[in-house]
């Protein structure tokens, strides 16, 4: 069953703990895998550099300042293209140091 108002874009972020020094790849996906072009990624209101692989953005090595809310935008569809935007996704990068290590 199709939702009445589909989320045209979804920003996928790996689940689980994200640690300093790791690599994380976020992926912008369109509803029903419709055509998706000119994808842009945002950290808060800041537009991040254009990704090398159209719909993916890799952050490496992860640092604490990478924590925050991310979203993606892009043109969806083939005939009637529409500029769409995903919901915000929270990303939390954890320090490798444990409390006793400092």
C-alpha positions in Angstrom: 0.0 0.0 0.0 1.4 3.4 -1.0 1.4 6.0 1.7 -0.7 9.1 0.9 2.3 11.4 1.3 5.5 9.3 0.8 8.8 10.4 2.2 10.3 11.1 -1.2 13.9 11.0 0.1 15.3 9.1 3.1 18.8 9.6 4.4 20.1 6.2 5.5 22.8 6.2 8.2 24.3 3.0 9.7 22.9 2.0 13.0 25.1 1.3 16.0 27.8 3.3 17.7 29.9 5.6 15.5 33.3 6.1 16.9 36.0 8.6 16.3 38.3 7.4 13.5 35.7 5.2 11.9 34.3 5.7 8.4 30.6 6.2 7.9 28.7 6.3 4.6 25.3 7.9 4.4 23.1 7.2 1.5 20.2 9.3 0.1 17.5 7.1 -1.3 14.4 8.0 -3.2 10.9 6.6 -2.8 10.5 3.4 -4.8 14.0 4.0 -6.1 12.8 6.7 -8.5 15.4 8.6 -10.5 17.4 10.8 -8.2 20.0 13.3 -9.4 21.9 16.4 -8.2 21.9 15.1 -4.6 23.2 17.5 -2.0 24.0 16.7 1.7 23.7 19.1 4.6 25.1 19.1 8.1 22.7 21.5 9.9 22.3 24.3 7.4 25.8 23.8 6.0 26.0 22.4 2.4 28.6 19.7 2.3 30.9 19.2 -0.7 29.4 17.3 -3.6 29.7 13.5 -3.1 31.8 11.5 -5.4 29.3 8.7 -5.7 26.1 10.5 -6.6 23.8 9.4 -3.7 26.4 8.6 -1.1 28.5 10.7 1.3 31.4 9.2 3.3 32.9 10.9 6.3 36.4 9.6 7.2 37.9 9.7 9.7 35.0 10.5 11.9 35.6 13.3 14.4 33.4 14.6 17.2 32.5 17.7 15.2 30.8 15.4 12.7 28.0 14.9 15.2 24.8 16.7 14.4 21.7 16.6 12.1 22.0 15.6 8.5 19.7 15.7 5.5 19.8 15.3 1.8 18.1 17.1 -1.1 17.8 16.1 -4.7 15.7 16.1 -7.9 13.3 13.1 -7.9 11.6 11.6 -10.9 12.1 11.6 -14.7 9.3 13.4 -16.5 8.0 15.7 -13.7 11.1 16.2 -11.6 10.6 17.7 -8.2 13.1 19.1 -5.7 12.7 17.1 -2.5 14.4 16.9 0.9 14.7 14.2 3.5 13.9 14.4 7.2 16.7 15.3 9.5 18.7 12.4 10.8 20.8 12.7 14.0 24.3 11.4 14.0 26.3 11.1 17.2 30.1 10.4 17.1 31.4 9.0 20.3 34.9 9.5 21.6 37.2 6.4 21.6 38.4 7.4 25.1 36.5 5.9 28.0 36.1 7.9 31.2 39.1 6.3 32.9 41.4 6.9 29.9 41.6 10.6 30.1 
